[in-house]
């Protein structure tokens, strides 16, 4: 046994030496080639001249615009009309009504705690002067979620009923999820115009997959016994679906809705780039004016909103906990504090209020139910019973409606409530701006940022930029194809070759190499910063909990919020672009490092420690190798996020393909923008596939 | 139970929607673009505020990068109007406008395009663009014109540009400044750095000025920067277009050397507002059309508001509302 492992180890070692030396040789050749070449490598001119993708796209667009624009215009028109309708309603209603519409459902679904939180969120929107943009974002998000859930649910049900349809949908869903959102954000612009309509349609593409998937799996996971017993009672297929399967799969569907909401919110904010209104537009304007305070306010509005919707939709799908009758139920404080006298004292009045409110609600609802019952019983006794029953069971919703109605009536006939009161404004803009400004004139801080900027540029970015752009294109391509062949297989190698030739033939080779180098530098920095943080988190639970909260918050913020602090402290330029990418893309690497290290089962580290391994030895020799697959997944996600970030970094001086996309948009050159956008996606896809395949191999090798 | 919950929630939203039917009033709507420099934003906000105050419009505003894309969006009717176009920066104007631009009775530009965009009228702002260096640098190195720049290019270099000088260039690609082309044609060994936004470029310049470093900045006036910092122009050659005008996209950007644009400075820019012809031909928008024909915001007024917005960091809407309240004599005449 021991001898066989030894041999295995030895052959592994010699294999390792060979791999490393091959990598070394590949690098040396690349280095030599790039130092030989005079200027940036260019694709052969006869290819780029013949392959005028840009012109084809523009011609195609003209053709489509001329001949089929009326269809997309009709669709866009409908969506626009319904969006304006919702928006008008939200913006012109008295603010109290909006508050009630947000507060009461939150309170009903999530209890007093969520209710109070929602009040805070609404107050924050108003206080920072983001009332209108916030509601515009809510309107856009609400409409897209509604459409997503409607179509997603139908498609999900179809998937669950037909295997063939499911097989057809699977790759479609995969592509929808892999594609970075901006790739179809911009084409949506060209077909559906600017503003709400393309934003909603793009959001549908982006946010629909989870609901389709979860509806499908939810329905498919209904236990066979249940179905059998239902069939034996003589239900037909439709009855089975609507009475048994769908109700039983509701938790899964609700989870899907939760994900749809979060994804829709993220994209709706990003959609400011195609002219959608809302907080995204505010943050963009703030970035353009370098107003950190303003941008922060916008970012916080989005963050609070996201948390609220998340908790709300979670609360909706979660079962309420049932307490034994002798325990006092807590409404505000954590239930685990029930053992403290003070907590019980604080909760007492709340529970009394709750009881009173409940009584009032029940009373009103029953009264209404009674009135309806007696009114309808004049015509039809049986349906009167049903309706009465139906109403009296909704003792939360009916009173809520009465509250809404009262507010509308008061606003219309007595006192004009209007928009959010100006006197309640509490701007945090100025303090933030002042704080940042005082920091930016601090000489020590300036020298630090300048030093960092110079270091990153001189030692990382510029050499890599020059290196990558100067290597002949055929060599880079060969390296990628070889990597694809080794990790995935011959088919993927061919695909890689085709994709890279597409990039080259579009004439954006050197742009794509600049993008690649920015991404690589960002990812390298992410590793340097993220892995130690992950290690600390894996050892210290308290640190991990705090970090998780921060990372959660970071992942809810839209990409371009990260431009703000960087722009403020480091100014504009390609280094700032890299730093913003690092901030955005670092969460997965931290998370997955800590996850990978904590998941290494205790026995391994125990064994290592009992053999006398020190902490560092255990970490280095046992935990890290076992956590490699997890680390690679972290790497993979970080790379994808770094690529996604490339689309917004031109706002603060980023170069490469992202800038090309922007230039295409500004010059109304669809082909140019699209080619660059596709270029980013293709690079991301190639690296994604290679790393994923490599993880798989590692896992198999480790026997996980 | 949960299904009924969901149904009730849907029902609730439906009822709210129906309830709001009565509320939604049919306000006159216009859709304006928010420009990507503060001056443009202010000019447009003045127009928007007056349209809303005096004519009962409801104006939706969308952030949209200026450039050909914006012109096409207006021609396609996705945006109704945009403000303060600077003719030197627009490449679409000669293709899409079909009208004369008249300032104080004088024709300052005539266009013969296809008329897919309507020249609504003057914006009033008369702009000037150039490359600028701080006075301390000009005096220290004795730089009088752009011809002296090459001698001191190493002073203007940064880590990003190596041994070439650095120009903090025109920040937005869509503005078609052709900075690098101009530098190359004039033989100025500088590198044009596009920083993406006006704010980023100004922040760089401001930081450099505070540290008393030499720097060269592309900038236009009216701009608040000149009020705060002492800058001198490098006196680029006078604006000239070579005949026939060859430097166009359709001509693959062929230039005629140092004889004409883009190897020259910018022309004086008589700015204008522009919009969708179909929208402003509607009878219900006649008042708005009339207003745009009369509107003319003076440089000095915009400059005052620029200081409030960019230096005191106040919201544009607030600043414009205040200006309208305090200066009715200046804008009431536009309403006739």
Interface residues (C-beta under 8 A of the other chain):
Chain A: X85 X86 X88 X89 X92 X93 X101 X105 X129 X142 X146 X193 X194 X195 X246 X247 X250 X251 X254 X272 X275 X276 X277 X281 X284 X285 X287 X288 X289 X290 X291 X293 X316 X317 X393 X394 X397 X400 X401 X404 X408 X429 X430 X433 X441 X453 X454 X457 X458 X567 X571 X572 X573 X574 X650 X651 X652 X653 X654 X659 X662 X663 X665 X666 X667 X668 X669
Chain B: X2 X3 X4 X5 X6 X8 X9 X12 X13 X15 X16 X17 X19 X20 X23 X24 X25 X31 X34 X36 X38 X60 X61 X62 X63 X64 X65 X66 X67 X68 X69 X71 X72 X73 X76 X78 X79 X159 X160 X172 X173 X174 X193 X194 X195 X196 X197 X198 X199 X200 X201 X202 X203 X204 X207 X210 X310 X313 X315
